Amino acid sequence: MNKTQQQKVIISPIGKRDDELIELIGADIESVFGHKTETIPLLDSADFAFDPVRKQYHSTPILEKLAALAPSQAMKVLGMAEDDLFIPILTHVYGEAQLGGRACMVSTYRLKEGLSLSASGDAYQRRVVKEAIHELGHTFNLRHCRDSACIMHYCHTVEDVDRKTGQLCRYCKVLLEDELNIFSKS
Amino acid sequence: MDSTKILIVDDELIMRESLAGWLERDGHEVKKAASGEDALEMLKTVKFDILLVDMKMEGMSGLEVLKRVKESDPEVAVVIITAYGSISTAIDAMKVGAYDYLLKPFDPSELGMLIEKILHFQAQARENLFLKEQYKDRTRYENMIAQAGPMQEVFDLITDVAPTGSTVLITGETGTGKGLAAKAIHTASPRAEGPFVVVNCGAFPEHLLESELFGYQKGAFTDAKTNKKGRLELAHGGTLFLDEIGEISMRMQIDLLRVLEDRIFYRVGGTQPIEADFRVIAATNKNLDEAIRERTFREDLYYRLNVISFTMPPLRDRKDDIPLLAEHFLLRFSQETNRHIDQISREAMDEMMLYEWPGNVRELENAIERAVVVGKTRKIIPQDLPIFHPEHLDATPDNSLMEIEKAHISRILDDNQWNISKASQVLGIDRSTLYSKIKRYGIQRPSGPSGA
């Protein structure tokens, strides 16, 4: 296995695949984390994680499956779904990540809220890209950030997502550099 | 302040795990207990800021956990988690001291805002306590009373480092006088005419510490009605004493490192660089090497602070100073209380010389104060001292000082029904020191009636 392969982030669409969005996310991953991406669909659907009572998908087992299915040489894996995600204690989540781990995922389901049909797809795409980078940040051990402009800021609403930039704040940049240094040494 | 310590008490694994995962991503340090009984066991050795307790559990109920926790540690914030339809029990919980309740499943924003509110409240309480302590310390130089030995080495070091202007890191246990040593360095330095500005880094949550240190510009946030100078600016021409440096968050460590490297900083919301000339002295009772290994303290900041460092010796390592200190406190408290007690019996002095003094000089001070108040004759006898227990007289010569300390701490805990706050006050040590001693000695709480 060569070093380039080792350092790739896998983007894994679950169900319907949106190549334009995947390309945008891939470009941002490379610019923020400095790692190239490769698209590999690892799951056909997330039905195994469907909760009939809540009529939502439990994100934690999906992450476990993604981590197990990702090629061993992959650095991280980012799942992309259209389903409404939850974790048992919360009403919903936009995405979930294994803190300092291998897998994370983002859902587009609630990120369409408040956008009219006539609105440009740009606003929606920006939201998804931001939340995808946010979740991937967790796998690099970044926690939620107080700075409302930082991409690691926890967003309660889609308006919060719209307000934050697509960049890490100066603190999170330093913390990410630390993490990447540790990773490259190991 | 460092990350918040949260304990989740829930008998449902899936709930514990999902809540813990979310809170960890939010930057908190999380532990989990599968039952009320387990939670109470964990609370004997670990200090938490917030408890999130499920109301309905097998075995001990959430309400019972709340009651037991509040008995032993009234300061911890307990949030009750309950299902729809159980609001009346949640209200009962509020009556017995729960901070708030959450109906599950809850909206993520509710949880985040509630935690913010609790931390703000706890920070204010800590700051008040710190200000009170600081006020008392203005007239207290007793920690620096010494005749020879290890403290003489500290005095020599202070004399050597004071004129240099170098950054100093002072380590040592609670109550050993790190703040007084910092003040002594300042007083003996060419900056003595300048201000000596103290920041207790452990007393503030991150965002408050940021505006305390750096100040803010009008309009930087909702409450910023005017410009405010931070403590870095106030320390211009003097010394900035960063107490409990081991408690600061990762973000503040990044900022502090930048300030120490460049001596330039910005007020919160400000764009104009501010230059300030100050000397930095930092202090901690934490093992920073360990914190670096655990990645809670930055190595680059550590090297920047650790230009010159020394450790304040614990009282047990300078027992020769005990008679001098004890006489000093006796004089002070007999004058303050107008009681004619002017001698310490040989037996009482023997007790003091044998004792380990986990709370250091502060504990000795409390012991003499108590002895002056309860003493019946002009001479302090062992029975007047809170450290004295008749069983010590029976102690075999094989009993180590550590065993005696363990027995003493156990007894004080029992005497105070395991109320950690009260017991730590009697012992003259802070609560975290008491928790670590309970853990180190493996002291077990006697199992009382369930009360369920």
Chai-1 contact restraints between the chains, C-beta under 6 A:
chainA,res_idxA,chainB,res_idxB,connection_type,confidence,min_distance_angstrom,max_distance_angstrom,comment,restraint_id
A,I87,B,S18,contact,1.0,0.0,6.0,A-B,restraint_1
A,P88,B,I14,contact,1.0,0.0,6.0,A-B,restraint_2
A,P88,B,M15,contact,1.0,0.0,6.0,A-B,restraint_3
A,P88,B,S18,contact,1.0,0.0,6.0,A-B,restraint_4
A,I89,B,M15,contact,1.0,0.0,6.0,A-B,restraint_5
A,I89,B,S18,contact,1.0,0.0,6.0,A-B,restraint_6
A,I89,B,L19,contact,1.0,0.0,6.0,A-B,restraint_7
A,I89,B,P105,contact,1.0,0.0,6.0,A-B,restraint_8
A,L90,B,P105,contact,1.0,0.0,6.0,A-B,restraint_9
A,L90,B,P108,contact,1.0,0.0,6.0,A-B,restraint_10
A,T91,B,P105,contact,1.0,0.0,6.0,A-B,restraint_11
A,T91,B,D107,contact,1.0,0.0,6.0,A-B,restraint_12
A,L99,B,E24,contact,1.0,0.0,6.0,A-B,restraint_13
A,L99,B,R25,contact,1.0,0.0,6.0,A-B,restraint_14
A,H138,B,R25,contact,1.0,0.0,6.0,A-B,restraint_15
A,R143,B,G27,contact,1.0,0.0,6.0,A-B,restraint_16
A,H144,B,D26,contact,1.0,0.0,6.0,A-B,restraint_17
A,H144,B,G27,contact,1.0,0.0,6.0,A-B,restraint_18
A,H156,B,S109,contact,1.0,0.0,6.0,A-B,restraint_19
A,Y171,B,R251,contact,1.0,0.0,6.0,A-B,restraint_20
A,Y171,B,I254,contact,1.0,0.0,6.0,A-B,restraint_21
A,V174,B,I254,contact,1.0,0.0,6.0,A-B,restraint_22
